[in-house]
Amino acid sequence: MSAPASPSPLELTASDGRTLAGLVLEAPAARGALAINGATGFRREFYLKFAGYCARRGYHALVYDYRGIGASARRPLAAEEARMSDWGRLDMPAALATLAARFAPLPLATLGHSVGGQLLGCMPNHALARAHVMVATSTGYWRRQRAPFRYLALGFWKLHGPLMLQLVGYVPQGLLWPGESLPRGVFLQWRKWCLQAVPFGPGLDEELRDSRYAEVRAPLLSLSFSDDPIATPAAVEALLASYPNAQIERRWIRPCEAGVRHIGHHGFFCERHRDSLWRAALDWIDARCA
């Protein structure tokens, strides 16, 4: 595989005029383009090694920060008005539309990590992509998570997060929340979703009233891991039920099958998986975007 170019800055513009900070890795000999939609609190840089692998495999790869996160956050963060639903309704569509405009007529695909797969059904332009991969994607309802993690999560929703909002106006990065700092609106909406056992869509949140979960019909690969305390079998199936018309393929993977002891919720993106998990995911995309 030829080496891809270094990441190039790319500004994305959402339909509401908000600009987002992206990085694109262009493939030397492209046969497609891939939008990588990240997890909550993960900056675009976390996905760069995986994006580089995708570029070597022939896919222009776009990574970016959602509004309110990393290079796409407004300062001071306490004044940031972003909501989590904005990521699915506005930011993810902007990423896919940017790829469509920049790299037409190449086939497009998406790969969503956690919330990046949850909110696929909120995208008005999801049909631009021929295929979708979900990595460690599930509902966030706390009771479907494994103990003792579920009780740590409940403490985050009920105690730590609200206390931080009172003290500084947002949820800062720290020992109890290792991810990127979260704006008030993102935390409160995420909290609401994770305290309800309701399917994704308008019943979960009025701000999802225009969601299109039942309209997603493209092939969808769900990659889940047996040691993930968040995306448990019950939580994954609860999320996939919101995609009743998609062509879903489920893969439940044990760490030993990838030659490691631990994968968890975020470990898929470690470079040691390039010849196992990464290769299998790109082989699946190849078959649908050829």
C-alpha positions in Angstrom: 0.0 0.0 0.0 1.3 3.5 -0.9 1.7 6.0 1.9 -1.1 8.6 2.1 -0.4 12.3 2.1 -0.1 14.1 5.5 -3.5 15.3 6.9 -4.7 18.5 5.3 -6.9 21.0 7.2 -10.4 21.2 5.8 -13.2 23.5 7.0 -16.7 22.0 7.0 -19.8 24.2 6.9 -23.0 22.9 8.4 -26.4 23.8 7.1 -26.9 26.3 9.9 -23.6 28.1 9.0 -21.5 26.7 11.8 -18.0 25.8 10.7 -16.2 22.7 11.9 -12.5 21.8 11.9 -11.6 18.8 9.8 -8.6 16.9 8.5 -8.6 14.9 5.3 -6.1 12.2 4.3 -6.2 11.7 0.6 -5.6 8.3 -0.9 -2.8 8.0 -3.5 -5.1 5.9 -5.7 -8.7 6.4 -4.5 -11.6 4.2 -5.0 -13.9 5.7 -2.4 -14.2 8.2 0.5 -15.0 7.6 4.1 -16.4 10.0 6.8 -15.3 9.0 10.3 -17.8 10.2 12.9 -16.3 10.1 16.3 -17.4 9.2 19.8 -18.4 11.7 22.5 -15.4 13.6 23.9 -12.9 12.2 21.3 -10.9 14.7 19.2 -10.3 14.1 15.5 -6.6 13.3 16.2 -7.7 10.1 18.0 -8.7 8.6 14.6 -5.8 9.7 12.5 -3.9 6.4 12.5 -7.0 4.6 11.4 -7.7 7.3 8.8 -4.2 6.8 7.5 -4.8 3.1 7.1 -8.0 3.8 5.2 -6.1 6.1 2.9 -3.6 3.4 2.2 -6.5 1.1 1.4 -7.8 3.5 -1.2 -10.2 5.7 0.7 -10.0 9.4 1.2 -10.6 9.7 4.9 -12.1 12.6 6.8 -11.9 13.2 10.5 -13.3 16.2 12.3 -14.4 17.7 15.6 -18.1 18.1 16.3 -19.3 21.5 17.4 -18.3 22.1 21.0 -15.4 19.6 20.9 -11.7 20.3 20.3 -10.9 22.6 17.5 -14.6 23.1 16.7 -15.5 24.5 20.1 -16.2 28.1 20.8 -14.4 29.8 23.7 -15.1 30.3 26.5 -16.6 26.8 26.6 -19.2 27.9 29.1 -20.7 30.0 26.3 -20.8 27.2 23.8 -24.4 26.4 22.7 -23.9 23.0 21.1 -26.3 20.2 21.6 -25.6 16.5 21.0 -28.5 16.3 18.6 -26.7 19.0 16.5 -23.9 16.4 15.8 -26.3 14.1 14.0 -28.7 16.7 12.4 -26.0 19.1 11.3 -22.4 18.1 11.7 -22.4 14.5 10.4 -24.4 15.6 7.3 -21.8 18.4 6.7 -19.0 15.8 6.7 -20.7 13.5 4.2 -21.8 16.4 2.0 -18.2 17.7 2.0 -16.9 14.4 0.8 -19.6 14.2 -1.9 -18.7 17.6 -3.2 -14.9 17.2 -3.0 -14.6 13.6 -4.3 -17.5 13.0 -6.7 -18.2 10.6 -8.2 -16.4 8.2 -5.9 -18.6 6.0 -3.7 -19.0 7.1 -0.1 -19.2 5.3 3.3 -19.4 6.2 6.9 -17.8 4.7 10.0 -19.3 5.8 13.3 -17.8 5.2 16.7 -20.4 5.1 19.5 -22.5 8.2 19.1 -21.2 8.5 15.6 -23.4 5.5 14.8 -26.2 6.3 17.2 -27.0 9.5 15.3 -26.7 8.1 11.7 -30.5 8.1 11.5 -30.6 11.8 12.1 -28.7 12.6 8.9 -31.0 13.9 6.2 -28.4 12.9 3.6 -27.5 9.4 4.9 -28.4 7.9 1.5 -25.3 9.5 -0.1 -23.3 6.7 1.5 -23.4 3.2 0.1 -22.5 1.5 3.4 -22.2 2.3 7.1 -20.0 0.7 9.8 -20.8 1.1 13.5 -18.1 0.5 16.0 -19.1 0.0 19.7 -22.4 1.6 19.0 -25.4 1.1 21.2 -27.9 3.0 23.3 -26.5 4.8 26.3 -29.2 3.7 28.8 -27.3 3.1 32.0 -29.2 0.0 33.1 -28.1 -1.9 30.0 -24.5 -1.4 30.8 -22.4 -3.8 32.8 -21.8 -3.4 36.6 -19.8 -1.8 38.1 -19.5 0.6 35.1 -23.2 1.3 35.1 -23.0 2.7 38.7 -20.0 4.9 37.7 -22.1 6.2 34.8 -25.0 6.9 37.1 -22.8 8.9 39.4 -21.5 10.9 36.4 -25.1 11.7 35.3 -26.5 12.5 38.7 -23.6 13.9 40.7 -20.3 14.8 38.9 -21.7 16.4 35.7 -24.4 18.6 37.4 -21.8 19.7 40.0 -19.4 20.7 37.3 -22.1 22.7 35.5 -22.8 24.6 38.7 -19.1 25.3 39.3 -17.7 26.1 35.9 -20.6 26.0 33.4 -19.4 22.9 31.5 -18.0 19.4 32.2 -14.2 19.6 32.2 -11.8 16.9 31.3 -10.4 15.3 34.4 -10.1 12.1 36.4 -13.9 11.3 36.4 -14.4 12.4 32.8 -11.2 11.6 30.7 -12.7 12.8 27.4 -12.7 16.3 26.0 -14.6 18.9 28.0 -18.3 18.9 27.2 -20.5 21.9 26.8 -23.5 22.3 29.0 -26.1 21.5 26.3 -24.2 18.4 25.1 -23.9 17.0 28.6 -27.6 17.7 29.5 -28.9 16.1 26.4 -26.7 13.1 26.6 -27.7 12.7 30.3 -31.4 12.8 29.3 -30.8 10.1 26.7 -28.9 7.8 29.0 -31.5 7.9 31.8 -34.3 6.8 29.5 -35.0 3.3 28.1 -36.6 4.8 25.0 -35.7 4.0 21.3 -33.7 6.6 19.4 -36.0 8.9 17.6 -38.7 11.5 18.5 -39.9 9.5 21.5 -36.5 10.0 23.1 -36.1 13.7 22.4 -38.2 16.3 20.6 -35.0 17.6 19.0 -34.9 14.3 17.1 -38.3 14.9 15.6 -36.9 15.0 12.0 -34.9 11.8 12.4 -34.9 9.2 9.6 -34.0 5.9 11.3 -36.5 3.9 9.4 -35.3 5.4 6.1 -31.8 3.9 6.4 -31.7 1.0 4.0 -28.0 0.7 3.1 -25.8 -2.2 4.3 -24.8 -1.6 8.0 -22.1 -3.5 9.8 -22.2 -3.5 13.6 -18.9 -4.3 15.3 -19.2 -5.0 19.0 -16.8 -6.4 21.6 -17.4 -8.8 24.4 -15.5 -6.8 27.0 -17.2 -3.5 26.3 -19.1 -2.4 29.4 -21.2 0.2 27.5 -22.2 -1.5 24.2 -23.5 -4.7 25.7 -25.6 -7.1 23.7 -28.8 -5.7 25.1 -27.7 -2.1 24.5 -26.5 -2.8 20.9 -29.8 -4.6 20.0 -31.8 -1.8 21.5 -30.0 0.6 19.2 -30.2 -1.5 16.0 -33.9 -1.9 16.6 -34.1 1.8 15.6 -32.8 0.8 12.1 -35.6 -1.6 11.1 -35.0 -1.4 7.3 -31.2 -1.4 7.2 -29.4 -4.5 5.9 -27.7 -5.2 9.2 -24.7 -7.5 9.7 -23.7 -8.1 13.4 -20.3 -9.1 14.4 -19.6 -9.9 18.1 -15.9 -10.1 18.7 -13.9 -11.4 21.6 -10.5 -9.9 22.3 -8.8 -13.3 21.9 -10.1 -13.4 18.3 -8.1 -10.3 17.6 -5.1 -11.6 19.4 -5.4 -9.3 22.4 -6.6 -9.3 26.0 -8.7 -6.1 25.8 -10.6 -4.1 23.2 -13.4 -2.4 25.2 -15.3 0.6 24.0 -12.4 2.5 22.3 -9.7 -0.1 21.6 -10.8 -0.8 18.0 -8.8 2.3 16.9 -5.5 1.1 18.4 -3.0 0.5 15.6 -2.2 -3.0 16.7 -5.5 -4.0 15.1 -4.5 -2.9 11.6 -4.1 -6.5 10.3 -7.2 -7.9 12.1 -10.1 -5.6 13.0 -9.1 -2.7 10.6 -8.6 -5.0 7.7 -11.9 -6.8 8.2 -13.8 -3.6 8.4 -12.2 -2.2 5.2 -12.8 -5.6 3.4 -16.5 -5.2 4.2 -16.6 -1.7 2.9 -14.7 -2.8 -0.2 -17.3 -5.3 -1.0 -20.1 -2.7 -0.9 -18.3 0.2 -2.5 -16.5 -1.7 -5.4 
